[in-house]
C-alpha cells in the first residue's frame, strides 16, 4: 500500500509539474498560442519588477506573448508609439475615453457615429459627469465652435459608420494640437491599408478589429494605437483593471488576418469601385460624393463599402470575405440607441444600406443563383 501511495504521488507530480525539454529550441514561423494565464518567475524580485511595469510576462490579463506579437504587428502598420488589443471595439473605445476623462470634462463628437459609441457618449459617460456635444463630423468649424474650456476630447469616425461621411484628418489633428485637446479617430472603415491617422497628427486611433483587420468574421476584437508614452500608459493601466484584454486564441487569428490585409483590402477597394460603376446611380454620384476630395487627400483607397446600393443578402457584420449587406437604420443604429429624428438629422435614412462584395475576382457583378436581389 505504501508503494502504491508513493507511485500515485510521484505520478501526479510528474503529470502536473514535468517540464518539456526539447532536443533544440523550436523556431516556429508563426507565433504560437500562449494559452497560459500566468508565467513562471525566477524570483520574488523578478515578480516585483514585472508588477512594477518592467517588460515581461507575469499575468495574461496584463500582457501575453501571443497578444503582444499581434499588437506589435498592428502598431507597425499604424506607425504609432504603441498598440493595445481588446476583446472588442467597444472595449477599446470605452477604455480610451475613461482613461482620459473625469467628471466635469467635455467631449465633442459627431452626430452620426456607430450606435454603441453614441450610447456610450450619451448614456454612460453622462452618468459620470462628462458632458458631450454632437456636431456635423464633416465640418471642422463646427468642432471649433463647440469647444469649451473643459473640452478634453475631440472624437470622430472617418469614414463614418454607416453614412461614409469623412472628416479632414489634417485639419482635425491641427485643431486638437492648437488647443491642447486629445484627438481620437475610429478608423475601422478605412483600415491601416487605406488610412494612417497618426501621420495627420491624431493622438488615438481606434479599430474594431472584428472587421477588416481580422478579416474572416471569426473573432471579436478591438485596438487602440497611441501616439505617446503617456497615452499608452494611461490606457494600458485602465485596460488591466477593466479587464477587456484580447484572448491569445483571438490574438493569433488577428495576427494571421493582418498578414493578408494588403491583399484583401486591394480586392475590397476594387470590388466596391466596380459595383459603384455598374449601378445606374454611379459612377457620377460616387465620384461627386461631397467628401471625395478629402478621401483622395488622406486615403490610398476608398475602402470596400459603398452605400445606397441594391440589396444582395442580409447579414452582418462587415469586414470579412463574404458578400454582406446591412440596413443600417435597423441593424447597426436601431431606435433603441438613436431616435428616428436623430437619424434623419445626422443624414441616416431608412433607405441607406451598406454592401460588401464577396472576396473573389474583380469583374462586372452579375445575378447568380442563391443571391437575392431587391430594393430597400
N, C-alpha and C positions, 0 to 999 in steps of 0.2 A: 504493500500500500504506500509506503514511504517513497519507494522508487517511482510509483505511478504519479504521486503528487509532484515529485521533483521533475518528472518528464513534462507534466502539464504546465508547470510554472515556466520551465525552460522554453517550451513550445510557444506559449503565449507571449513570452518576452521576445522571442525571435520573430514571431508573426507581426508584432507591432513595431518593434524598435530596430529590426535589422536594416542595415544600410546597403545601398546599391553601390557596388564598386566595379564600374565598367573597366574593360581592358584598356581603353583610352577614352579621353573626353569626347563626347559627341559634338559634332559641329553641324547642326541642322540648318537647312536652307531657310526654313520658316521658323519664326519664334514659337516655341511650344506654348501650350496652355498650362500655366502655372495655377492649378486649382487649389493650392494650399491657402488656407485663411491666415496662417501665421508662419514664421520662419525661425529656424534655429539661430541662436545668438552665441557669440563667442564668450561673452562675459556680461556681468551686470553693467559695467561701464559702457560696453557696446550698446546695450539696450537704452541707457540714458542718452547716449549720443543720438541714436535714431529717434527717440521720443522728443529730443530737443530740436529736431529739424535737419540733422545731418542726413545726406542721401544714403539710401539703403532700404532693405526690406525688413519690416517689422510686423505689419498687420495689413491685410489686403484692403481693408476699408480706407486705409491711408494711401497706400501705393502698392501696386502689384507689378511684377516684371512684364507680364503679357500686356496689361493695360498701359504701362509706361511706354512700351515699344510702339503701340498704336498711337499714343498721344504724341510721341516724338515724330512719328511719320506725318501726322496731320499738321503738326507745328512747322515742319519743313515745307509743306505745301503752302501754308498761310504766311510764313515768314514772320512769326511773332516771337515774343520773348519766351513764352511757354504756353502749353495747351493742357487743359484738364478735360477728362472724359466723364460722362454722366450716364445714368440709366435711362434718360430720355431727354428730349429737347427742353421740355418744361422744367425738368430738374436743373438744367444748365441755366435757363433764364431766371428761375427763382433764386438760385444761388447768386448769380451776378447782381441782381437788384438788391437782395437783402444784404449782400456783402458791403455795399457802398452807401446804403440809405439808412436813415434813422428817423424817428418821429420829428416832424417839423420840416422835413425835406420836401422837395418838389421835383416832379418828373414831367417832361414834355414828350409826348408820343403821338404817333399818327392815329387818326380816327379809325382807319382801317388797318388792322393787324390780325394775325392769327387769333382765333376766338379764345384760346387758352391764355394767351398773353393779355388780351383785352380784359378777361375776367380777373386775372391776377392784378392788373393795374387798377381796375375799377372796384373790385370787391374785396381783395385780400390786403393789398398794401394800405388801403384807406383805413382798415381796422387798426393799423399800427401808426396812424397819424401821418401818413405820407400822402401828399396832395398830387393829383395828376391833372394835366391839361392836355386836351386832344386837339390836334391841328391837321391841316392838309399836309400829308407827308411829302408831297412833291414840291412844296413851296418853302424854301429855306427862310424867306422873310417871315412866314407865319411862326416858325420856330423862334426866330429872333424876337418877334413881338410878344411871344408867350413867356419868355424868360423872366424870372423873378430873382430877387436877391438870394432866395433859398433854393434855387434850382441846382440840383446836383447831377442829373442825368438827362441827356438828350437821346431818345431811343427811336430807331426806325427799322423797317424791313425793306429791303430792296434786292430784287423785285418783291413787291408786296404780295402776300397771300390773302385773297386769291385774285385781286384785280390787276396784278402785274404793274402797279404804279411804281415808278422809280424815284429815288432820292439822289440828288447830285452829291456823291460822296466827298468830292474835293471841297465843296462849299460847306457841307455838313461838318467835315473834320476841321476846317478853318474856323467855323463858328464856335465849336467846342473849345478849341485851343485858345482862341482870342478871349474867351470868357472864363477859362479855367474850369470847364464843365466836362464831365466824363461822357464820351460818346459810345453808344452801343448799337451795333448793326446786326440784325438777323440776316445772314447771307445764304440761308438754306436753298432758296430757289435758284441761286446762281451757281453755287459750289465754288471751291477754290480754283477750279479749272477756268471758269469764266470771269472770276472777280476776286481781287485781293484787297479788301478794305484797309488792311494795315498800311498799304502804300499811300492811301489817301489820308493818313493821319488818324484813323479810327482807333479807339482805345480797347474796345472789347468786341470780338467777332464771335457770333453765335451760330451754331448749326444744329438742326435736327438731323443727326447722322443716320436716323432711320431712313432718310430719303436717299439722295444721290450718293453720299459718301459710303454707306453700307451697300446700297445699290441692288440688293437682291430680295428685299421685302421679308427678311428673316431675322431682323433684330430691331429693338428699340434702343436708341442711344442719342446722346447729345454732347455738345462740346462748347468750351469757351477757349478762345485764343486771346491771350492778354499781351498788351504792348509794353508792360513794365513789370519789374520785380515786385513792386508794391501791390499792384492789382492782382498779380498771380498769387502772392502770399495771402491777401485778404480773401480771395475766392477759394483757395486751397484749404485754408483753415475752416471756412464755413462748410465746405464740402464734407470735410471729415465729420463734422457734428450733425449736419443734415442727413448724412448717410446715403446720398444719391449716387454712389460710385457705380461704375460700369463693371459687370462681371467679367472674369477672364475669358469665359467662353464667347461672350458677345464682343469683347475686345479683339479676340482672334478673328472673328468673322468680319469685323470692321476693318481690321488691318488688311485682311485678304481683299475686301472690296475696294479699298483705296488703291491697290496695285493696278486695277483696271479702270480707275476713274477717268483717265485721259481718253481711253478708247471708248468708253461708254458715253462720255459727255460729247465727244465729237459726233457720235451717231445720234444722240438725243438732239443736238443742235441741228443736224442735217435733216432729221425726220420732221422736226417741228416746222422748219422752213419749207419743206416740201408740202406739208399739209396746208400751211398758210398760202402757198402759191396756188394750190389746187382748188381750194374752196372759192366760191364765187365772190365773197367779200374781200378776198385777198388777191394779189399782194398789195394793192393800193392802200387799203386800210392798215395793213400790217406795217408797211414802211412809213405810213404817215401817223403812226402812233405818236401821241404828243410828247413822249419821252424818248423817242428813237435816237435823237442826237445825244442824249445823256448816256444811253446804252452803248452807243458807238464809242463814246469817250472813256467809259470806265469798265466795259466788259469786252472780253475777247470773243464771246459768243452769246447768243440770245437765249440760251437755255432750252429746255425741251417741253415747255408748257404754254403754248399759245392759248388764247381764250376766245369765247364766243364761237365755238365750232360745233359741228354736228355730233350728236351723241353716238358713241360706239357701244360701250358696255359700262355698266355701273359698278365701280369698285373704288377702293381707296386702301392705303394712302399711295401717294405718288413717289417716284424716285427709283423704282425697280426696273426690271427688264420687260414687264408685261405692258400691254396696251390697257391703260386705265382712264377712267373718266370720273369727274366729280361734279355734282351740283352744289356749288359752294354754299349758297344761302341755306341749304337744308342739311348739309353733311359736315362741313368744317366750321360753319358760322351759324349754328342753329339759333332759334329765337330765345332759347334758354340763356344764352350768353350775350346776344346782341339783338336789340329790338328791330322790327321791320323799319321803323323810322330812321334808326341809326344806320342801318344798312344802306338805305336809299341816300342818306346824307353823305355817306362815305363812298358812294358810287357802286355799291354791290346790288345788282338787280337779280331778280329771281331767274332771269334768262341766262345769267352768266354761268358758263360751265368751263371746266379745266380738263384738258385732254393730254395724255401722253401716249405716244405711239409705241407699238411693240418694237423691241430691240432686234431689228433684222435689217436686211439690206435696204438702202435708201432708194426709193423709187416712187412713182405716182401711186397713191393709195387707190385701192380697188375694193369693191364689196366682195366679201368672202363668206362662205358658209360658216355658221357659228357666231357671226358677228351681227349684232342688232344695230340697225341704223334708224335714227329718228330725229325729231326736233324737240327742243325744250319750248 
